[in-house]
Every structure is written in C-alpha cells, then in structure tokens.
Amino acid sequence: MPRSQRNDNSIDRTFTILADILLQIIPTTNREREAFTHYRDGMSAQSEGEYAEALQNYYKAMRLEIDPYDRSYILYNIGLTHTSNGEHTKALEYYFQALERNPFLPQALNNMAVIYPDRGEQAIEQGEPEASEAWFDQAAEYWKQAIALSPSNYIEAQNWLKVTRRFK
C-alpha cells in the first residue's frame, strides 16, 4: 500500500487529500501523477525518519519526472536525505545536480554551506590550516549566494559571515 494511503498523521493526510484534489483539477499525465505520488510518499517517509523508503520513492520519482524544475526538488530532497544519513559527499552531489537544474534553490546552497565548516574543522584537527581556510571560504561563497537569493533568510549564516569576517 502506498504511503499516501496509510498516513496516520492528520497533517500528512490533509496534504495528501489536497494534493490529490489538485492532481485531479490540474491537467497532468498519468506519468506526472505517478512521479508526484512517489515524491509525496518520499517526503512523508523522510519526515518520519524512514530514509531508505524515502530514497526509494525519490528514485522512482526521478525515473518518471521529466520537468527539470520538478527534478531539482526531487534531487534536493535526495541530498537532504543523504545529509540526514551523514553521507555528506553524496548529499553534495545531489545538491549540485539540483542547482544545475534550478540555480534558484537557496536551501540547496545553504545545506551545501553547512557541510563545509564541518570539513574545515576536520582539517584543523588534522593540522591542515590552509585546507581549513579553503573549506570555510567555500562555505562563505555558498552562503553569500543563498543570502542573495533569499535575503531575509539565513540569519545565522549572515552572523557567521560577519563573525568570520567573510561578509563583503
């Protein structure tokens, strides 16, 4: 049984009902409906911490979805799931792919930037101060791009940029 038919959460159930109504009203193909159903089921599984199930649904949605904009959000969520699993290298790959299809995803830029300071800290621990600075500088660049796209968001990132004197 698809996840969308077994949600116990009232918010998920409400979202599912509204999404189903929209799919009936908006002219879409069966393929697009199926892609959206898998995407929606992936988001539901992800919100419940069922990451393997979320990834299965996202990959099914990717095989069906042809619209680059919609694919960017699927890729972003795959990246988010890998981030939640601690698989940062994989996550970065998917965030990059999402941005290739939709360069206006500040949340992908932010999530990429969040990974880089951790790598900078690891470089410090390994006695590699030059590598550390490169990681921090790259984080700053991604945060600056995210802030440019969404100026009222990412206040913590703006503070980090100011504290580290990387905000120009």
N, C-alpha and C positions, 0 to 999 in steps of 0.2 A: 504494500500500500504506500503510495507516495506520501512523503512527509506532510505535504499540504493538506492531506485528508485526515491526518491524525494529530494535529497540533492541539495540545491541551491549554496552551496559553491564550487568553482571550484577546490579547493584542495581536498575536500571530493569526488567530482565527479571523479577526476583523480585517487585517491586512489581506489575508487570503481571499476573503469574500469580496472586498473592494477590488482587488487585482483581477479576480475572475469576472466581475461585472465590467471592468474596463476592457478586458480582453474580448468580451462579447460585443461591446459597443464600438471599439476602435477596429477598423478593418485590418486584420492581420492574417497571415497564412498559418496553417497548422504547424509548420516548422518553427515559425516565430513564437507561437503559443507554447510549443513544447520546450523551446530554448528558455523562455521566460519561466516556465514551471520549474525547470531544473535550477535556474538561477535563484528563484524564490526559495526552493527547497534547500539550496546550498546556504543561503543567508540564514534560514531558520536553523539549520543544523549548526552552522558556525556560531550563532548566538547562544546555543545551548552547549557549546564546547565539544561538539561532535565533529572534529576536524576532518577525520577520514571520510565521513559521509559528506561533509561539505565539499571537500575536494572532488569526490566522485561526481557530485551534482554539477559543480562548476565545469569540470572537464566535459561532461555531457553537453552542457550549455554551450561551451566553446565549439564543439563539433557541429552544432546546429546553427548558431548565431552567425550571421554574415555582416551585420552592420558594424563598422569599425568603432563607432561611439559606444554602442552597447557592449561590444567585445572589450573595450577599455575598462569598463566597470567590472566585468567578469574577471579580467586579468588582475585588476586592482584587488579584488576580493580573494583571489588565489594568493596573491602576495601577502595580504593581511593574514590569511590562514597560516601560511608558512612562517610569518613573523610570530604568530601565536605559538607555533610549534618550536620556536627558537631556531628555525632554519633561515638565518638571515641572508645567506648568499642566494638561496633560491628565491626568497622574498624580493630581493633587489632585482633579480632577473625579471620577475613578473611586473614589478613596478615600472621598470624601464620599458617593457613591452606595452604596458598600459599607456605610458606617456607618449610612445611612438604613435599610437592611435588617437590619443586625445591629450595634447600638450597642456590642457587647461584643467588638470586634476591636482589642485594644491594639496589634497590629502595624500596623494602618492608621493609628492615631493617632500612633504612633512615626514611621512613614515620612512622615507629613504634617509632623510637628515637625522632622524632619531637613531638610526643604526650606526651612523658614522662616529659620533662621540664615544660610543662604547668601544669601537675599534681603536679610536685614539687613546683611550685609557689603557687598553690592552698593549698598545705599542709602548706607552710609558712604562708599564710593568715589565716589558721585555727589554727595556733600555734603549728604545729607538725613538728619541725625541723628534727627529726630522720627520719620520713616518707619522708620528703622532700629530704633528702640526698639519701635515697634509690631510689627514682624516678630519681634523677639526675644521680646516679651511673648506673642505668639500661639503661638510655638514652646513657650514655657513652659507655656501652658494645655494644649496637646495632650499634652505630656509628663506633666503632672500627671494628666491623665485616663488615660493609658496606664499610669502607675505605680499609680494607684488600682485599675485592673482587674487588674494583674499586678505586685504589689509586689516580688517577688523578681527581676524582670527590669529591664532598662534602667538598669543601674548607672551607665553613662556619662552618661545623661540626668540621673540624680539628682545626679551630681557637677557637671554643667554648671549645673543649677538652683542648687546651693549656691554655686558659684564666682561666678555672676552675681547672687547674692542674690535669686533669684526663687522659692526654695523656701519655702513658707509652710505 
